[in-house]
């Protein structure tokens, strides 16, 4: 009896239609490529960290994370993505709660705020969870309140009515404006919390793809300009005049060293300079897989945020282009899936995930090439990290889950059913 209930519970939520083969294949290639490059970039540091016991420590751990992520993909890709709709608010509140916990624990331990929460086998980075949470929150909210987002009717919101009364109806906020402000508030709040949790790059990413999702959700253009100016002003004031900001000096040093471009400064610009040396010495075809010199403690922790520089040194310009082409194909295929999703929620969900991956890749490459200040942005599928790997692969599982129900040619799908009969 209990078995039948469990079977019914999952069968009601399980989707068996074929998932998108091109997206799956590109994702598997990136996963395999990422593991190979992580092994190459990490074995020297791994040997040092384990006191000569193992050169494969980080590789084996990443292999476990990838294996766990693959299991997550297998499960999540079968779940009807519309089931997430009712849990989006709770997901965002939970993610914000975890980020707040890192701040509270950090202050309780003497003011040093750590980005991670230790759970034994690996550390969880709550900002990674927050990135995903803001995507599903905005996707669900903008789908549910789409009519309000495009409405030009005067808002019946309490605050909007008070503003109208106070200004003698000279300022009347529409439903579209108040709805946009509501979701913009949560994007800024989440980004601000991550920022206070000593993760500037995470806050930047959340702001970028959060605002992009509001744009896709048909928010009015003029408010985006006002919002961007307002946020920039607040950040400028906070960084320059708020003395208690926990990472103020940390950010200023990195920005200052990025502006100076001093190749002789072996302290503040050490990692960035050696990243450029690695990219430059790679040339067109690279020094060969495994032959990097900069990974021997010149590029600090080369297996994490700066792994792209090792790719450039070992595989050259050709290898870098190959990585970027693979990411471009993955993102474009994801957008194609989103455009053919069966409902607006699926479209917004896939677009948000693809924008997150695309922006993260673009910012990581910009940091490695010294186009932007060093802010600690990982490269999806390549950089070492448990929480980032699991969250990224979980998101890929959701995209595949959307593809199962999307209006896609089934000739490109894996399905247990007869594809010919489905195309008739």
C-alpha positions as CSV (number, residue, x, y, z in Angstrom):
1,X,0.0,0.0,0.0
2,X,2.8,2.4,1.0
3,X,4.7,1.5,-2.2
4,X,1.7,2.3,-4.4
5,X,1.3,5.7,-2.7
6,X,5.0,6.5,-3.2
7,X,4.8,5.4,-6.8
8,X,1.7,7.5,-7.4
9,X,3.4,10.5,-5.8
10,X,6.3,10.4,-8.2
11,X,4.3,9.4,-11.2
12,X,2.1,12.5,-10.8
13,X,5.2,14.7,-11.0
14,X,7.3,12.7,-13.4
15,X,7.7,13.7,-17.0
16,X,8.9,11.0,-19.4
17,X,8.9,12.9,-22.7
18,X,12.3,13.0,-24.5
19,X,14.8,15.5,-23.3
20,X,16.8,17.7,-25.8
21,X,19.8,15.7,-27.1
22,X,21.9,18.7,-28.5
23,X,21.8,20.5,-25.1
24,X,22.6,17.3,-23.2
25,X,25.6,16.5,-25.5
26,X,27.0,20.0,-25.2
27,X,26.6,19.9,-21.5
28,X,28.4,16.5,-21.2
29,X,31.3,17.8,-23.4
30,X,31.7,20.8,-21.1
31,X,31.6,18.6,-18.0
32,X,34.3,16.2,-19.4
33,X,36.4,19.1,-20.7
34,X,36.1,20.8,-17.3
35,X,37.3,17.7,-15.4
36,X,40.3,17.3,-17.7
37,X,41.4,20.9,-17.3
38,X,40.8,20.8,-13.5
39,X,43.0,17.8,-13.2
40,X,45.8,19.5,-15.2
41,X,45.5,22.8,-13.3
42,X,45.2,21.4,-9.8
43,X,47.6,18.5,-9.4
44,X,50.6,20.7,-8.3
45,X,48.5,22.6,-5.7
46,X,46.8,19.3,-4.6
47,X,50.2,17.7,-4.0
48,X,51.3,20.7,-1.9
49,X,48.0,20.9,0.1
50,X,48.1,17.2,1.0
51,X,51.8,17.3,2.0
52,X,52.8,15.1,-0.9
53,X,50.1,12.4,-0.3
54,X,48.0,13.0,-3.4
55,X,48.1,15.0,-6.6
56,X,44.5,14.0,-7.4
57,X,42.8,15.3,-4.2
58,X,40.9,18.2,-5.9
59,X,40.2,16.1,-9.0
60,X,38.6,13.3,-7.0
61,X,36.5,15.7,-5.0
62,X,35.4,17.5,-8.2
63,X,34.6,14.1,-9.7
64,X,32.4,13.4,-6.7
65,X,30.7,16.7,-7.1
66,X,30.2,16.1,-10.8
67,X,28.8,12.6,-10.0
68,X,26.4,14.1,-7.5
69,X,25.4,16.8,-9.9
70,X,24.8,14.2,-12.6
71,X,22.4,12.4,-10.2
72,X,20.7,15.7,-9.6
73,X,20.3,16.2,-13.3
74,X,18.8,12.8,-13.7
75,X,16.2,13.5,-11.0
76,X,15.5,17.1,-11.7
77,X,15.1,16.7,-15.5
78,X,12.2,14.3,-14.9
79,X,10.3,16.6,-12.5
80,X,7.6,18.8,-14.0
81,X,9.2,22.2,-13.7
82,X,5.8,23.8,-12.9
83,X,6.0,22.1,-9.5
84,X,8.6,24.7,-8.5
85,X,6.1,27.5,-9.0
86,X,4.6,27.2,-5.5
87,X,8.0,27.0,-3.7
88,X,9.7,30.1,-5.3
89,X,9.0,32.5,-2.4
90,X,10.2,30.0,0.2
91,X,13.3,29.3,-1.9
92,X,14.3,32.9,-2.0
93,X,13.7,33.4,1.7
94,X,15.7,30.3,2.5
95,X,18.6,31.4,0.4
96,X,18.6,34.9,1.9
97,X,18.5,33.3,5.4
98,X,21.6,31.2,4.6
99,X,23.4,34.3,3.4
100,X,22.4,36.2,6.5
101,X,23.6,33.3,8.6
102,X,27.1,33.6,7.1
103,X,27.1,37.3,8.1
104,X,25.9,36.6,11.6
105,X,28.4,33.8,12.2
106,X,31.2,35.9,10.8
107,X,30.5,38.8,13.1
108,X,30.1,36.5,16.1
109,X,33.6,35.1,15.3
110,X,35.3,38.5,15.4
111,X,34.1,40.3,12.3
112,X,35.7,38.1,9.6
113,X,32.8,37.2,7.3
114,X,33.2,33.9,5.4
115,X,31.3,33.2,2.2
116,X,30.9,29.5,3.1
117,X,29.0,27.4,5.7
118,X,30.8,24.3,6.7
119,X,28.8,21.0,6.6
120,X,31.7,18.6,7.0
121,X,32.5,17.0,3.6
122,X,32.3,20.3,1.8
123,X,31.5,23.9,2.3
124,X,28.2,25.4,1.0
125,X,28.3,28.8,-0.5
126,X,24.9,30.4,0.1
127,X,25.4,33.0,-2.6
128,X,25.3,30.3,-5.2
129,X,21.9,29.2,-3.9
130,X,20.8,32.8,-3.9
131,X,21.6,33.2,-7.6
132,X,19.3,30.3,-8.5
133,X,16.6,31.4,-6.0
134,X,16.3,34.9,-7.5
135,X,15.9,33.3,-11.0
136,X,13.0,31.1,-10.0
137,X,11.5,33.8,-7.9
138,X,11.5,36.3,-10.7
139,X,10.4,33.7,-13.3
140,X,7.4,32.7,-11.2
141,X,6.4,36.2,-10.1
142,X,6.7,37.8,-13.6
143,X,4.6,34.9,-15.0
144,X,2.0,35.2,-12.3
145,X,1.8,39.0,-12.5
146,X,2.3,39.5,-16.2
147,X,-0.9,41.4,-16.7
148,X,0.0,43.8,-13.9
149,X,3.5,44.3,-15.3
150,X,2.1,45.7,-18.6
151,X,-0.9,47.4,-16.9
152,X,-1.2,51.2,-17.2
153,X,-4.0,51.4,-14.6
154,X,-3.4,53.4,-11.4
155,X,-2.1,51.1,-8.7
156,X,-4.3,50.3,-5.7
157,X,-1.2,49.6,-3.7
158,X,-1.2,51.3,-0.3
159,X,2.1,53.1,-0.8
160,X,1.1,54.2,-4.4
161,X,-2.1,55.7,-3.1
162,X,-0.3,57.5,-0.3
163,X,2.2,59.0,-2.9
164,X,-0.7,60.0,-5.1
165,X,-2.5,61.7,-2.1
166,X,0.7,63.4,-0.9
167,X,1.4,64.9,-4.3
168,X,-2.2,65.7,-5.1
169,X,-2.3,63.1,-7.9
170,X,0.6,64.7,-9.7
171,X,2.5,61.4,-9.3
172,X,0.3,58.4,-10.0
173,X,2.0,55.0,-10.0
174,X,0.6,52.4,-12.3
175,X,0.2,48.7,-11.6
176,X,3.1,48.0,-13.9
177,X,5.4,50.4,-12.1
178,X,4.6,49.1,-8.6
179,X,4.9,45.5,-9.7
180,X,8.3,46.3,-11.3
181,X,9.4,48.0,-8.1
182,X,8.4,45.1,-6.0
183,X,10.6,42.6,-7.9
184,X,13.4,45.1,-8.3
185,X,13.4,45.5,-4.5
186,X,13.9,41.8,-4.0
187,X,16.7,41.7,-6.6
188,X,18.5,44.6,-4.9
189,X,17.8,43.2,-1.4
190,X,19.2,39.8,-2.3
191,X,22.2,41.3,-4.1
192,X,22.8,43.7,-1.1
193,X,22.7,40.8,1.3
194,X,25.2,38.8,-0.8
195,X,27.4,42.0,-1.0
196,X,27.4,42.3,2.8
197,X,28.3,38.6,2.9
198,X,31.7,39.5,1.3
199,X,30.8,38.3,-2.2
200,X,31.0,41.2,-4.5
201,X,31.0,39.2,-7.7
202,X,27.9,37.3,-6.6
203,X,26.1,40.6,-5.9
204,X,27.0,41.9,-9.3
205,X,25.8,38.8,-11.0
206,X,22.5,38.8,-9.2
207,X,21.9,42.5,-10.1
208,X,22.8,41.9,-13.7
209,X,20.6,38.9,-14.5
210,X,17.9,40.0,-12.0
211,X,17.5,43.3,-13.9
212,X,17.7,41.4,-17.2
213,X,14.9,39.2,-16.1
214,X,12.7,42.2,-15.2
215,X,13.5,43.6,-18.7
216,X,12.3,40.3,-20.3
217,X,9.3,40.4,-18.1
218,X,8.3,43.6,-19.9
219,X,9.2,46.2,-17.4
220,X,9.1,49.8,-18.6
221,X,12.5,51.0,-19.9
222,X,12.6,54.4,-18.2
223,X,12.5,52.8,-14.8
224,X,15.5,50.7,-15.6
225,X,17.5,53.8,-16.3
226,X,16.4,55.4,-13.0
227,X,17.1,52.1,-11.1
228,X,20.6,51.7,-12.5
229,X,21.5,55.3,-11.6
230,X,20.0,54.9,-8.1
231,X,21.9,51.6,-7.4
232,X,25.2,53.0,-8.8
233,X,24.8,56.1,-6.5
234,X,24.0,53.9,-3.4
235,X,27.0,51.7,-4.1
236,X,29.3,54.7,-4.6
237,X,28.2,56.2,-1.3
238,X,28.4,52.9,0.6
239,X,31.9,52.1,-0.6
240,X,33.3,55.6,-0.1
241,X,31.6,56.8,3.0
242,X,30.3,53.9,5.0
243,X,33.2,53.1,7.2
244,X,31.7,49.9,8.7
245,X,31.3,48.2,5.4
246,X,33.2,44.9,5.9
247,X,34.9,44.6,2.5
248,X,35.5,48.3,1.8
249,X,39.3,48.1,1.8
250,X,39.3,44.8,0.1
251,X,37.3,46.1,-2.9
252,X,39.2,49.4,-3.1
253,X,42.6,47.6,-3.3
254,X,41.4,45.4,-6.1
255,X,39.9,48.3,-8.0
256,X,43.0,50.4,-7.5
257,X,45.4,47.6,-8.6
258,X,43.2,47.1,-11.7
259,X,43.4,50.8,-12.6
260,X,47.2,51.1,-12.1
261,X,48.2,48.1,-14.3
262,X,51.6,47.8,-12.6
263,X,53.4,44.7,-13.8
264,X,56.0,45.1,-11.1
265,X,53.6,45.0,-8.1
266,X,53.9,41.4,-6.9
267,X,51.3,41.7,-4.1
268,X,48.0,43.2,-5.2
269,X,48.3,42.3,-8.9
270,X,50.2,39.0,-8.5
271,X,47.4,36.7,-9.6
272,X,46.2,39.0,-12.4
273,X,49.7,39.6,-13.8
274,X,50.6,35.9,-13.9
275,X,47.2,35.2,-15.4
276,X,48.2,37.5,-18.3
277,X,51.7,35.9,-18.5
278,X,50.0,32.5,-18.8
279,X,47.6,33.7,-21.6
280,X,50.5,35.4,-23.4
281,X,52.9,32.5,-23.2
282,X,50.2,30.1,-24.5
283,X,50.3,31.7,-28.0
284,X,48.1,30.3,-30.7
285,X,48.2,26.6,-30.0
286,X,49.4,26.5,-26.4
287,X,52.3,24.8,-24.6
288,X,50.4,21.5,-24.6
289,X,48.0,19.8,-22.1
290,X,49.7,19.6,-18.7
291,X,52.6,21.8,-19.6
292,X,51.6,25.0,-17.8
293,X,54.3,26.7,-15.8
294,X,52.1,29.4,-14.2
295,X,50.0,26.8,-12.3
296,X,53.1,26.1,-10.1
297,X,52.0,28.7,-7.6
298,X,52.3,31.7,-9.8
299,X,48.6,31.9,-10.6
300,X,47.2,31.5,-7.1
301,X,44.9,28.5,-6.8
302,X,44.8,28.1,-10.6
303,X,42.0,25.4,-10.4
304,X,39.4,27.9,-9.2
305,X,38.6,31.3,-10.6
306,X,41.6,31.6,-12.9
307,X,41.4,28.2,-14.5
308,X,40.8,30.0,-17.9
309,X,44.3,31.4,-17.8
310,X,45.7,27.8,-17.6
311,X,43.5,26.8,-20.5
312,X,45.0,29.6,-22.4
313,X,48.6,28.7,-21.5
314,X,48.2,24.9,-22.2
315,X,45.7,25.0,-25.2
316,X,46.4,28.5,-26.5
317,X,44.1,30.9,-28.3
318,X,42.5,27.9,-30.1
319,X,41.6,26.2,-26.8
320,X,40.2,29.5,-25.3
321,X,38.0,29.9,-28.5
322,X,36.9,26.3,-28.2
323,X,35.7,26.8,-24.6
324,X,33.9,30.0,-25.5
325,X,32.3,28.4,-28.6
326,X,31.0,25.5,-26.5
327,X,29.5,27.9,-24.0
328,X,27.9,30.0,-26.8
329,X,26.3,26.9,-28.3
330,X,25.0,25.8,-24.9
331,X,23.5,29.2,-24.2
332,X,22.0,29.6,-27.7
333,X,20.5,26.1,-27.5
334,X,19.1,26.9,-24.0
335,X,17.5,30.1,-25.4
336,X,16.1,28.0,-28.2
337,X,14.5,25.6,-25.7
338,X,13.2,28.6,-23.7
339,X,11.6,30.1,-26.8
340,X,9.7,26.8,-27.4
341,X,8.7,26.2,-23.8
342,X,5.0,25.3,-23.3
343,X,4.3,28.3,-21.0
344,X,5.7,31.7,-20.0
345,X,7.1,30.4,-16.7
346,X,9.3,27.8,-18.5
347,X,10.5,30.5,-20.9
348,X,11.5,32.9,-18.1
349,X,13.0,30.1,-16.1
350,X,15.3,28.9,-18.9
351,X,16.2,32.4,-20.0
352,X,17.2,33.3,-16.4
353,X,19.4,30.3,-16.1
354,X,21.0,30.8,-19.4
355,X,21.6,34.5,-18.7
356,X,23.2,33.6,-15.4
357,X,25.6,31.1,-17.0
358,X,26.4,33.5,-19.9
359,X,27.1,36.5,-17.6
360,X,29.2,34.3,-15.3
361,X,31.4,33.1,-18.2
362,X,31.7,36.6,-19.6
363,X,32.7,38.1,-16.3
364,X,35.1,35.3,-15.5
365,X,36.9,35.8,-18.8
366,X,36.9,39.6,-18.3
367,X,38.6,39.2,-14.9
368,X,41.2,36.7,-16.1
369,X,42.1,39.0,-19.0
370,X,42.2,42.1,-16.7
371,X,39.3,43.7,-18.5
372,X,37.5,43.9,-15.1
373,X,38.9,44.0,-11.5
374,X,39.5,40.7,-9.8
375,X,36.2,39.8,-8.1
376,X,36.4,36.1,-7.7
377,X,33.9,34.7,-10.3
378,X,34.1,31.0,-11.1
379,X,33.9,29.5,-14.6
380,X,30.9,27.1,-14.8
381,X,31.8,23.4,-15.4
382,X,35.5,24.2,-15.0
383,X,36.3,25.9,-11.7
384,X,36.6,23.7,-8.6
385,X,33.8,24.0,-6.1
386,X,31.1,21.8,-4.7
387,X,28.2,24.2,-4.2
388,X,28.7,26.0,-7.5
389,X,29.0,22.7,-9.4
390,X,25.9,21.2,-7.9
391,X,23.8,24.4,-8.4
392,X,25.0,24.7,-12.0
393,X,24.2,21.1,-12.9
394,X,20.9,21.3,-11.1
395,X,20.0,24.3,-13.3
396,X,21.0,22.3,-16.3
397,X,18.7,19.6,-15.2
398,X,15.8,22.1,-15.0
399,X,16.5,23.3,-18.6
400,X,16.4,19.6,-19.7
401,X,13.2,19.2,-17.7
402,X,11.7,22.2,-19.6
403,X,12.9,20.7,-22.9
404,X,10.9,17.5,-22.2
405,X,7.7,19.4,-22.5
406,X,8.8,22.0,-25.0
407,X,7.5,22.1,-28.6
408,X,10.7,20.8,-30.0
409,X,11.3,18.4,-32.9
410,X,11.4,15.0,-31.3
411,X,14.0,13.8,-33.7
412,X,16.4,15.7,-31.5
413,X,15.1,14.1,-28.3
414,X,15.7,11.0,-26.2
415,X,12.4,9.4,-25.6
416,X,11.2,5.9,-24.7
417,X,8.1,6.5,-26.9
418,X,7.9,6.2,-30.7
419,X,9.1,9.5,-32.1
420,X,7.3,9.0,-35.4
421,X,3.9,8.7,-33.8
422,X,4.5,11.9,-31.8
423,X,5.4,13.9,-34.9
424,X,2.2,12.9,-36.6
